[in-house]
């Protein structure tokens, strides 16, 4: 509050008037020059944009497939890719199975009941899988899509 108490607009105006009178006969030239400079700076800023120009996106078309590829070639490619994915999944399954056998051997060597641990782990996995399936079924039911267990398909959005 002390700042506002010391600020006196009447005193500020009186000081400005005194300085203006003391400036002499050239005061109008300098006032006009200051006003024109300020107006020129602000008028040059009015036309400028403050946003960065957005770069247009580049479009890359799929170049790995020939444009004249036939339907049979497409189906053959899909079948080959599916076989490759299944082979990779089988390899990963065998790798995990071998690793599990090795860890079970280590557990047996240290005196752990690995069969009981495996039963508990399998039960936990089955429980988690069932919970995930239940959540997925709930989402499908909410969106009016029948699950594969019901044997019939539904038309989305119709409730049939």
N, C-alpha and C positions, 0 to 999 in steps of 0.2 A: 503494500500500500504506500510505502514511502516514495516510490518512484512516481506514482500518480500525483502525490501531493506536491512534488517538486516540478512536475510538468505543467506549464502554464501556457495554453495556446495564445492568450492575449500577449504574453511576453514574447513568444516566438514570432508572432506577426509583427510586433514592434521592432524586433531585431532584424527581421527580413527587410522591412521598410527602410531601416537605417542603412543596411548594407547596400540595398538597391540605390538609394540616393547617393551614397558615397562612390558608386561605381563610375560615375561620371557620364559624359555625353555619349560614349560608345556602348552604353549598356544595351541599347536596342539591337545593335548589330550582333553582339554576343548572345543575347537571348534568342534571336532569330536563328543564328548559326547552331546553337545547342538544340533548338526545337527541330530544325531541319535534319540534323545528324541523327537524332533519336528517331524521327519519323522514317528516315532512310533505312536505318538498321532494322526497325520493326517491319517495314514493308518488304524488305528482302527475305525476312523469315516467314512471312505469311504464305508465300508460294511454295515453300519447301515441305516435303513430307517427313514426318517423324517416324514413319514405319519403315522397316527394312523391306526391300523388294523381295518377294517370295520367289525362290528358284522353282522353275517348272519341273515336274517330275519326269524322269527318263522312263520310257516304256521299253521293256526288254521282253521280246516274244520268246516262246519256248523254241530253242534251236536244236535240242537234242533229238527231236522226233522229225522225221521227214514229213513234209506237207502232203506228199502223195502216198502216204502209208495206207494200206488196206485194212479192213476190219479184221481179217484173218491174222495179219501181222501184229495188230494190236492185241488180239486175244492170245497169240503165242507169246508175246512179250509179257503179258500179265501172268500167264501160266508159269513161265520160266522164273519170273520174279517171285511168285508164290512158292515155288519149289525151293528157291534159294532161301527164302525167309523161314520155311519149315525146317530145312536142313540146319540153319543157324540156331533155331529154337531147340532142335534135338541135341545139337552139340552143347549148347548151354545147359540143357537139362542133365546130360551125362556128366558134364563138368561139375555141376552142383551136387549131383548124386555121389560122385567120387570124393569130392571135398567133404561131404557129410559123413561118408564111411571113414575117412581118415580121422576126422574129429571124434567120431564115436570110438575108434580104436584108442585114441589118446585118452578119452574119458574113461574107458574101461581099464586102461593101464594105470590110471590114477585112482581107481576105486569108485568111480561115480556110477550111479544107476542110469545109464544112457537110454535104456529102453523106456523107462518111466518118463525121462525128460522128453524123449521123442513123442510119446503119447500125449503129453501135456502140450507140447508145441503144435502137434497136429490138431489137437482139439481147439487150441487158441486160433490157429489159422482157419479152421473150418468155421469157427464162431465169427471171425472177422469177415470171411467171405460171405457168410449168410447175412451179416449186418449190411455189408456193401450191396448185396443183391436186393435186400429189403428197401434200402434207400433209393436204389435205382428204380425199383418197381413203383415206389411211392411217387417219384418224379414222373414216371411214365403215366401212372394213373391220373396224376394231377393235370397232365397235359393231354389227357384223353387219348393216349396211345396204349393199345392193349399189349400185354407182355407175351412172350413166346410160350409161356406155360398155359395160357388160356386157350390156345389152339385156333383162335380167330384173330384176324387183324382188324384194326379199327381205322376209320378215316379220321385224321387229325381235325379237330375243331368241330366234328359233327356229334360226338358223344355216342356214336354207334359202336 
